[in-house]
Amino acid sequence: MSLVVTPHYYDFFSRGLVPTVHYWPINEHKKCSSIKFAVDWGNTNTDKAQEIGRRGSEFIKKELQMNLVYDYMLHLLTEYSKLFKYKPVITKNAVEVCSCLGKDMVKEYKELSKVKGPSQASPCTMHPPFDDHQLQALQNMKLNLTKQVEFWEAARHD
């Protein structure tokens, strides 16, 4: 199972991840003891830990398909471009730069992420937004599950 330190910022897919369902929450203020508790709990509850890991993997396989990532990026950049007060242009002497990978890895990464055919769905097929009630219910559930883990950790130390 994955261990996740309480995030301050969320990716487009991570809002749907649920603690103790898709991952084990780690308290950012007590990282060492929280990680130790998670490992001890996982070693004591191997079937449950494996189930959390399996559900997390299934979630990622479903929610991080390249077509969904591309849809998200297109939507994000389209909306972001509406905020510009100027019109960006690519100059004649512009050079593509990727400092994060070596030259061989850039070519391999581009090949792996290349779209190999037309999408079966229209661009930006986004999941419908939560209504306020659904969003509040999801946030409350995630908070309660994280507090349950913190309660278990505190009970172990008493």
LOFI-971130 format. One record per residue (C-alpha): x, y negated, z negated; residue number from 1; residue in one letter. Coordinates in steps of 0.5 Angstrom, whole numbers, plus 500, padded with zeros to 3 digits. Each point is the difference from the previous one (the first is absolute). Example, Ala and Ser with C-alpha at 12.3 -4.5 7.8 and 13.67 -1.06 7.14 Angstrom:
% residues 2
> X/Y/Z/n/res
> 525/509/484/1/A;
> 502/493/502/2/S;
END
This chain:
% residues 158
> X/Y/Z/n/res
> 500/500/500/1/M;
> 502/493/501/2/S;
> 502/495/495/3/L;
> 498/493/501/4/V;
> 502/494/496/5/V;
> 494/495/499/6/T;
> 500/496/506/7/P;
> 500/492/500/8/H;
> 498/500/508/9/Y;
> 496/505/504/10/Y;
> 501/503/507/11/D;
> 494/501/505/12/F;
> 500/507/498/13/F;
> 502/500/493/14/S;
> 493/497/497/15/R;
> 497/507/501/16/G;
> 505/504/496/17/L;
> 497/502/493/18/V;
> 504/501/494/19/P;
> 500/508/498/20/T;
> 497/501/506/21/V;
> 505/498/506/22/H;
> 506/498/495/23/Y;
> 502/500/493/24/W;
> 500/493/497/25/P;
> 507/497/497/26/I;
> 499/494/495/27/N;
> 505/495/503/28/E;
> 501/498/492/29/H;
> 502/506/498/30/K;
> 503/504/506/31/K;
> 505/505/497/32/C;
> 495/502/495/33/S;
> 495/500/505/34/S;
> 504/504/505/35/I;
> 502/505/494/36/K;
> 493/501/498/37/F;
> 497/501/508/38/A;
> 506/505/501/39/V;
> 498/504/493/40/D;
> 493/500/502/41/W;
> 501/502/507/42/G;
> 505/506/498/43/N;
> 494/502/495/44/T;
> 494/499/505/45/N;
> 504/503/506/46/T;
> 493/502/504/47/D;
> 497/493/498/48/K;
> 506/496/502/49/A;
> 501/504/507/50/Q;
> 492/498/501/51/E;
> 502/493/499/52/I;
> 506/501/505/53/G;
> 496/503/505/54/R;
> 494/495/500/55/R;
> 505/494/500/56/G;
> 503/504/506/57/S;
> 493/501/504/58/E;
> 499/492/498/59/F;
> 506/498/503/60/I;
> 499/504/506/61/K;
> 493/498/502/62/K;
> 501/492/498/63/E;
> 507/499/503/64/L;
> 499/503/507/65/Q;
> 504/496/505/66/M;
> 494/497/504/67/N;
> 497/498/493/68/L;
> 507/496/498/69/V;
> 500/497/507/70/Y;
> 492/498/499/71/D;
> 502/497/494/72/Y;
> 506/496/502/73/M;
> 496/498/506/74/L;
> 495/497/496/75/H;
> 505/497/495/76/L;
> 504/496/505/77/L;
> 494/498/504/78/T;
> 497/497/494/79/E;
> 506/497/498/80/Y;
> 501/497/506/81/S;
> 494/496/499/82/K;
> 504/496/495/83/L;
> 505/498/504/84/F;
> 500/492/502/85/K;
> 505/501/506/86/Y;
> 500/505/505/87/K;
> 506/505/500/88/P;
> 504/502/506/89/V;
> 505/505/502/90/I;
> 506/496/502/91/T;
> 504/502/506/92/K;
> 506/502/496/93/N;
> 496/504/494/94/A;
> 504/506/498/95/V;
> 496/506/497/96/E;
> 504/501/493/97/V;
> 499/506/495/98/C;
> 505/499/494/99/S;
> 496/506/496/100/C;
> 503/506/505/101/L;
> 506/502/504/102/G;
> 499/499/507/103/K;
> 499/508/501/104/D;
> 495/500/495/105/M;
> 496/494/503/106/V;
> 499/504/506/107/K;
> 498/506/497/108/E;
> 495/496/495/109/Y;
> 497/496/506/110/K;
> 499/507/504/111/E;
> 497/503/494/112/L;
> 495/494/499/113/S;
> 498/499/507/114/K;
> 493/501/502/115/V;
> 500/506/505/116/K;
> 493/498/503/117/G;
> 494/496/499/118/P;
> 496/500/494/119/S;
> 493/503/499/120/Q;
> 497/495/496/121/A;
> 500/492/501/122/S;
> 505/496/498/123/P;
> 500/498/492/124/C;
> 495/505/498/125/T;
> 500/498/493/126/M;
> 497/504/494/127/H;
> 494/496/498/128/P;
> 501/495/494/129/P;
> 498/502/493/130/F;
> 494/496/498/131/D;
> 502/497/493/132/D;
> 496/505/496/133/H;
> 504/506/503/134/Q;
> 507/496/499/135/L;
> 499/499/493/136/Q;
> 498/507/499/137/A;
> 506/502/503/138/L;
> 504/495/496/139/Q;
> 497/502/494/140/N;
> 501/508/501/141/M;
> 508/499/502/142/K;
> 501/495/494/143/L;
> 496/506/495/144/N;
> 504/505/503/145/L;
> 507/496/499/146/T;
> 498/499/493/147/K;
> 498/507/499/148/Q;
> 507/502/502/149/V;
> 503/494/495/150/E;
> 496/503/495/151/F;
> 503/507/501/152/W;
> 507/497/499/153/E;
> 498/496/494/154/A;
> 497/506/497/155/A;
> 506/505/501/156/R;
> 505/495/497/157/H;
> 496/499/494/158/D;
END
